[in-house]
């Protein structure tokens, strides 16, 4: 079985959404027998408490820590980064420190493939492909560079970006053997400014575990109260206040409705004030962040799993929680752009309810539909898409690893 060098700054420690995506993939690849060494970055912050996923049999783990404060040391590291890779940008100095670790590793091991996940790992993939001729699979879960995010996150695909991007874009066009995207919308978005042949791209979704990887779901006891959970970050540019307005309109129209909405995760400033402004006390609750495994267990006590996305012209992102919600066999309610990945999943039946994230009246109407289905015992059932399943994801990786 081939040996993989997996360079993922967001993987260990497991305290963020990107880390969960990468850890799930590692679990699938390791279970298939690949021998994997991981290089990660020690984060200075956490989106939620440190988590663990058991039975991930990676061969070796190196966690590289760098200082992100502006001082002589970080300035010097950025200078070294420029002379090593020929390009530099804010935060790229981690790649220089991680490359030193990788150089020691490749002296002792023969790697067949290097997989990079999240910036600035692409610099290391480039160096290893150019200087050591190791096959390079690069992953784009988000647009790169960050200035090219869609509005309101960034300035769109044709934004000029940082100065170093002018040198970096040609590098990532030329050297990777394959570019991996979680959705065709993100691929199409990035190919507006990346000159990459479609044959060198692969669409591989985030893994959604099945019974082989997870215990049977908790059997939620049906009650007279419809319980909805939103799990994750709803900070700007996401706007949960529009949802709260829609919920307020729902309660004005459906008197005495037994409905509860809980928010678990990172919330914007003023969220509590908005709950009061819309007279939603007792209907909307805030739950402090918990470990990933605990969030999955908590989800089992709810009828509906909700996603709120930012008001982009096109929803190009595949939220991490989609896979979590599918594997938990929960009915999904997406509050998202009307054109995007989640609306595609809604059209295909894998998201059961959908509302425009910019339209409070539309949110109100969809909440009415959900509530009436709940009361009549006809809530739409959840579905797990085959393209998200471990066997399918593994087969897609095997296809490009084994070439």
Secondary structure, DSSP 8 states (H G I E B T S, - for coil): --EEEEEESSSSSB-SHHHHHHHHHHHHHHHTT-EEEEEEE--S--SSS-B--S----SEEEEE----SSSHHHHHHHHHHHHHHS---TTTHHHHHHHHHHHHHHHH---SEEEEESTTHHHHHHHHHHHH--EEEEEESS-SSGGGS-TTTSS-TT----TTHHHHHHHHHHS-SEEEESSHHHHHHHTTT----GGGEEE----B--TTTS---------SSEEEEEES---TTS-HHHHHHHHHHHHHHSTT--EEEEEES---TTHHHHHHHTT-BTTEEEE----HHHHHHHHTT-SEEEEE----SSB----HHHHHHHHTT-EEEEEE-SSBHHHHHHHHTSS-EEEETT-HHHHHHHHHHHHHHHHTT--------GGGBHHHHHHHHHHHH--
